[in-house]
Amino acid sequence: MNSQNTSRSPLPWILLLSAAISTFLLWLIYFKPLTGEPDWVTNLPAANALFNGLSAICLVGGIWNIRRQRRSTHIRFMCAATAFSALFLLSYIVYHNFHGDTPFRGLGLVRPIYFFILISHVLLSIVALPMVLTTLYYAASKRYVTHRKIARFTFPVWLYVSITGVVIFFFLKVYSS
């Protein structure tokens, strides 16, 4: 038998891990008691936006290169996109550990626009996590047909989440306090 057919699907573990991470972030942002906030924490939202922006650039570079059959360059871009997304998640966790939720102060028409972007960003980030992990799993296990099928859906979701992360940062920057 083919070893690909006998291997167990990673999907249950990926979904379990993704659900645990999402639940942890919900608790961290909305329910965890705040601790003292060190001064350096105020720099983390800008770092988060930078990591999201770099991830988006790497995603575009990755898709551009795979369409030109430059597999090794594609792999480097996608590894970098994954690393920047992981750095974002780590920085995001540290920031919200000390800071908690950041209220949006904008009024008028900008408010529903911001919340539409925020809600779609949050919901798609929850969906993106297992998609990204699954896509990476199939690439790492050299199951390229399945990888390509999933990546067609993962790429736009991941790119949207990365770009809207930067947009949300600027909305909060402009409409803070």
TASULBEL-V532977 format. One record per helix or strand. SS is the DSSP state (H for helix, E for strand). FROM is the first residue (numbers start at 1). LEN is the number of residues. If there is no record, write none. Layout:
# TASULBEL-V532977
ss = <SS	SS>
from = <FROM	FROM>
len = <LEN	LEN>
This chain:
# TASULBEL-V532977
ss = <H	H	H	H	H	H>
from = <3	11	39	71	109	144>
len = <4	20	28	29	32	31>
